[in-house]
Amino acid sequence: MRHRFIAAAAGMFVAVCCLSTVRAQVIEQVLVRVNGEIVSKTEFEDRQLAMLRGRPELANVTPASLELQRAIAEITPDLILEAVDELLLIQRGRELNYALGDAQFKDIVESIKKSNNLTDEAQFQAALKQERMTLADLRRSVERNMLINQVQSTEVTQKLSVTDEEARAYFDSHRAEFTTPSEVMLREILIEVPSTDGGVNAAQDQQARTQAEEVRQRLLKGEPFPKLAAEVSSSPSKANGGLIGPIHMDELAPQLQELLGKLKVGDLADTIRTTRGYQLLRLESRTEGRSRTFEEARNDIGRRVIEGKSRGAMQKYLDQLRAQADIKWRNTELERAYNQALTKRRQQAGVATPGA
């Protein structure tokens, strides 16, 4: 499917018009043939435009700007590699007789209508027109995605497995991922100390400190915390009776973790000086952290190990398809960009270059 479907209309920058104008002057250009099927100049420019639309920093650039040229040069290697890889996977899907059925496509269209609040056919057709798509275009796009995903799943992911040794090794080295940290709920009252460019006035600081201590004594005598928070607190939490959380303990500063660790539920902490003023905290609840056992985490471990393996396995599978494919380049500059991105992708996946 296209980069965005039925997205809110966005202002397109001048650079896009430049690419579109150049396109209009050419009947069609073939950039590369993959087993007889082409990646055309028009198709590749569509990929570039979709990617550039997501770069707000380019909203006001001119067609001749160096910023735009750098952006195009930056995205082109990965995009041309992606275009060839997708075509190889689509061709493989057809070889395996995968296809998008009419009923399946109808269900997808209904899902698109529902998720985009398109209540009738006229709205749906208008949305397609806004995206400069026909229903046939949408079907081709959906089928391309379906073929790619199904090949990746059946030919790569489903063939991967995780041994018990691999799972335990992952668990031992990633225990934090399977630990639920301790959480606390707090109530706070903030007595703010006014500050200016010249700093804090000592008299105002003392006044705030005295007020905080008075409020603390009222709390210790049993006055309701929510009532006092609503009356005197300068924190936005006053609207909720001073309630804040739940908060992961490991997200708090070490000094605050130490302070709260000494409190029992219901205890009021000593007055704390913060950058904004004096803070009163009461511990409302605490949920102790818990680590899942290996057996409890087994399914998540397997999924994460498979995800890690799949990157290298997918790269090896694509290398096999490339080795069997007849790829003929018609643009030497894009061929160089393709090889540059391919080398980088193999390095990232930890896969050796074939023949190296």
C-alpha positions in Angstrom: 0.0 0.0 0.0 1.1 3.6 -0.4 3.0 5.3 2.3 -0.2 6.9 3.5 -3.8 6.0 2.7 -6.5 8.5 3.1 -4.3 10.8 5.2 -5.3 14.3 6.0 -4.4 16.7 3.1 -0.9 18.1 3.7 0.7 21.0 1.9 3.2 19.7 -0.6 6.5 21.5 -1.0 7.8 23.0 -4.2 10.4 20.3 -4.6 7.7 17.7 -5.3 6.5 19.8 -8.2 10.0 19.8 -9.6 10.1 16.0 -9.6 6.6 15.8 -11.1 7.4 18.3 -13.8 10.5 16.3 -14.9 8.4 13.2 -14.9 5.9 14.7 -17.2 8.6 15.4 -19.8 9.5 11.7 -20.1 7.2 9.0 -21.4 8.7 6.4 -19.2 12.2 5.4 -18.1 13.3 2.0 -17.0 15.7 2.1 -14.1 16.2 -1.7 -13.6 14.7 -4.9 -14.9 14.3 -7.8 -12.4 13.5 -11.0 -14.2 11.9 -9.0 -17.0 9.8 -6.8 -14.7 10.8 -3.2 -14.3 11.2 -0.6 -11.7 10.3 2.6 -13.5 11.3 6.1 -13.0 7.7 7.0 -12.2 7.4 4.3 -9.6 10.7 5.2 -8.0 9.8 8.9 -7.9 6.6 8.0 -6.1 8.7 6.2 -3.4 10.9 9.3 -3.1 7.9 11.6 -2.8 6.3 9.5 -0.1 9.5 9.5 1.9 10.1 13.2 1.5 6.5 14.1 2.6 7.5 12.8 6.0 10.3 15.3 6.4 8.8 18.5 7.8 12.2 20.3 7.7 11.9 20.2 3.8 8.5 21.9 3.8 9.8 25.3 2.4 12.8 24.3 0.4 13.2 25.2 -3.3 13.8 22.6 -6.1 17.5 23.8 -6.4 18.3 23.8 -2.6 21.2 21.8 -1.4 19.1 20.6 1.5 16.7 18.9 -0.8 19.5 17.4 -2.9 21.1 16.0 0.2 17.8 14.5 1.4 17.3 12.8 -1.9 20.8 11.4 -1.9 20.3 10.2 1.6 17.1 8.2 1.0 17.8 6.9 -2.5 20.1 3.9 -1.7 17.7 2.3 0.8 14.7 3.1 -1.5 16.2 1.5 -4.6 17.3 -1.6 -2.6 13.7 -1.8 -1.1 12.2 -1.5 -4.6 14.3 -4.4 -6.0 13.8 -6.6 -2.9 10.0 -6.1 -3.0 9.9 -7.1 -6.6 11.9 -10.3 -5.9 9.5 -11.2 -3.1 6.4 -10.5 -5.2 7.7 -12.7 -8.0 8.5 -15.5 -5.5 4.9 -15.1 -4.1 3.5 -15.6 -7.6 5.7 -18.7 -8.1 4.2 -20.1 -5.0 0.7 -19.4 -6.3 -0.2 -16.9 -3.6 -3.0 -14.5 -4.7 -5.5 -12.0 -3.2 -9.0 -13.4 -3.5 -12.0 -11.2 -4.2 -13.6 -11.9 -0.8 -10.3 -11.2 1.0 -10.0 -7.8 -0.8 -13.6 -6.9 -0.1 -13.0 -7.5 3.6 -9.9 -5.3 3.5 -11.8 -2.5 1.8 -14.5 -2.7 4.4 -11.8 -2.5 7.1 -10.3 0.6 5.5 -13.7 2.3 5.3 -14.4 1.5 9.0 -11.0 2.6 10.3 -11.3 5.9 8.3 -14.9 6.6 9.2 -16.0 6.4 5.5 -19.7 5.7 5.9 -20.7 5.3 2.2 -19.2 4.4 -1.2 -19.1 8.1 -2.3 -16.8 9.0 0.6 -14.6 6.0 -0.1 -14.3 7.0 -3.8 -13.5 10.6 -2.8 -10.8 9.4 -0.5 -9.3 7.3 -3.2 -9.3 10.2 -5.6 -7.6 12.4 -3.0 -4.8 9.8 -2.9 -4.8 9.8 -6.7 -5.7 6.1 -6.6 -8.3 3.9 -8.3 -9.8 0.8 -6.8 -7.6 -1.2 -9.1 -4.5 0.7 -7.8 -5.6 -0.1 -4.3 -6.0 -3.8 -5.0 -2.6 -4.0 -6.7 -1.0 -2.3 -3.7 -2.8 -4.5 -1.2 -1.8 -7.6 -3.1 1.8 -6.6 -3.3 1.9 -6.2 0.4 0.1 -9.5 0.9 2.6 -11.4 -1.3 5.6 -9.9 0.4 4.3 -10.6 3.9 3.3 -14.2 3.0 6.6 -15.0 1.4 8.5 -13.6 4.4 6.3 -15.6 6.8 6.2 -19.0 5.1 9.7 -19.0 3.5 11.7 -17.4 6.3 10.0 -16.8 9.7 8.1 -20.1 10.0 11.2 -22.0 9.3 13.1 -20.5 12.2 13.3 -22.2 15.5 14.6 -21.5 19.0 16.5 -24.1 21.0 16.2 -24.3 24.8 19.9 -23.2 25.1 19.3 -20.1 22.9 16.2 -19.2 24.9 18.0 -19.6 28.3 21.0 -17.6 27.0 18.7 -14.8 25.9 16.9 -14.8 29.3 20.1 -14.7 31.3 21.4 -11.7 29.4 18.1 -9.8 29.2 16.6 -10.4 32.7 15.6 -6.7 33.0 13.2 -7.1 30.1 11.3 -9.7 32.1 11.2 -7.7 35.4 8.2 -5.5 36.4 9.7 -2.6 38.4 8.2 -1.5 41.7 5.6 1.2 41.3 4.3 3.8 43.7 1.3 6.1 44.0 1.9 9.4 45.7 0.1 12.4 46.8 1.9 15.8 46.7 1.5 19.3 47.8 3.9 21.9 46.4 4.5 25.2 48.1 6.1 27.2 45.4 8.9 29.7 45.9 8.8 32.7 43.5 11.9 33.2 41.5 13.2 35.9 39.2 16.2 36.4 36.9 18.0 37.6 40.0 17.4 34.3 41.9 15.3 33.5 44.9 14.4 36.0 47.6 15.6 34.6 51.0 12.6 36.0 52.8 10.1 34.4 50.3 12.0 31.1 50.6 11.7 31.1 54.4 8.0 32.1 54.1 7.3 29.1 51.8 9.3 26.8 54.0 7.3 27.9 57.1 4.0 27.4 55.2 5.1 23.9 54.1 5.8 22.9 57.6 2.5 24.3 58.8 0.7 22.3 56.1 2.7 19.2 57.1 1.6 19.5 60.7 -2.0 19.8 59.6 -1.7 16.6 57.6 -0.1 14.8 60.6 -3.1 15.9 62.7 -5.4 14.2 60.2 -6.7 16.8 57.8 -7.5 15.3 54.4 -4.6 15.4 52.0 -6.9 16.0 48.9 -8.6 19.0 50.6 -5.3 20.6 51.6 -3.8 19.9 48.1 -6.8 21.7 46.5 -6.4 24.6 48.8 -2.7 25.4 48.9 -0.7 23.3 46.3 0.9 25.0 43.3 1.2 21.7 41.4 -1.2 20.8 38.6 -2.0 17.6 40.6 -4.1 19.7 43.0 -7.0 19.1 40.6 -6.7 15.5 41.4 -6.3 15.9 45.2 -2.5 15.8 44.7 -2.5 12.3 43.4 0.3 11.3 41.0 1.3 8.0 39.6 1.6 5.1 39.2 5.4 5.9 38.9 8.1 3.3 38.3 10.6 3.5 41.1 13.5 3.2 38.7 12.4 6.4 37.0 12.9 8.5 40.1 16.1 10.1 41.3 18.2 7.9 43.6 17.7 10.2 46.5 13.9 10.0 46.1 14.0 6.3 45.7 15.9 6.0 49.0 13.4 8.3 50.7 10.3 6.5 49.5 12.0 3.1 50.2 11.9 4.0 53.9 8.2 4.8 54.0 5.3 2.6 54.7 2.0 3.1 52.9 0.3 6.0 54.4 3.5 7.6 55.7 4.2 11.3 55.1 7.8 12.1 54.1 9.8 14.9 55.5 9.5 18.2 53.6 11.6 18.2 50.4 13.2 21.3 48.8 12.9 21.1 45.0 13.8 23.5 42.2 10.3 24.9 42.4 9.8 25.1 46.1 8.9 22.8 49.0 7.2 19.5 48.4 5.2 17.3 50.7 4.8 13.7 49.7 2.7 10.9 51.1 3.0 7.3 50.0 -0.4 6.1 48.9 0.5 2.6 47.6 3.4 0.5 46.5 3.5 -2.5 44.1 6.6 -4.5 44.6 8.7 -5.4 41.5 8.5 -8.9 40.2 10.7 -10.9 37.9 9.1 -13.5 35.7 10.6 -17.0 35.7 12.1 -18.5 32.5 9.0 -20.7 32.1 6.6 -17.7 32.5 8.6 -15.7 29.9 9.2 -18.6 27.5 6.8 -17.4 24.8 8.1 -13.8 24.8 11.7 -15.1 24.8 11.0 -17.2 21.7 9.4 -14.3 19.9 12.3 -12.0 20.6 14.9 -14.5 19.6 13.0 -15.2 16.3 12.8 -11.5 15.6 16.6 -11.3 16.0 17.2 -14.3 13.8 14.8 -13.2 11.1 16.9 -10.2 10.1 19.9 -12.3 9.1 17.7 -15.1 7.7 15.7 -12.7 5.6 18.9 -11.2 4.2 20.3 -14.6 3.3 16.9 -15.5 1.7 17.0 -12.3 -0.4 20.6 -13.0 -1.4 19.4 -16.4 -2.7 16.7 -14.7 -4.8 19.2 -12.2 -6.1 21.7 -15.0 -7.1 18.9 -16.7 -9.1 17.5 -13.4 -10.6 18.3 -11.7 -13.9 18.9 -8.1 -12.8 19.8 -5.6 -15.6 20.5 -2.0 -14.6 19.7 0.9 -16.9 21.0 3.6 -14.5 24.5 3.2 -13.3 24.1 5.8 -10.6 21.2 3.9 -9.0 23.1 0.6 -9.4 25.9 2.1 -7.3 23.4 3.3 -4.7 21.8 -0.1 -4.6 25.2 -1.9 -4.0 26.0 0.7 -1.3 22.8 0.0 0.6 23.1 -3.8 0.1 26.5 -3.8 1.6 25.3 -1.8 4.6 22.2 -4.0 5.1 24.3 -7.2 5.1 26.7 -5.7 7.7 23.8 -4.7 9.9 22.3 -8.2 9.6 25.6 -9.8 10.3 25.6 -11.6 6.9 28.7 -12.1 4.9 28.8 -10.8 1.3 28.3 -13.9 -1.0 31.6 -15.0 -2.5 33.6 -13.0 0.1 
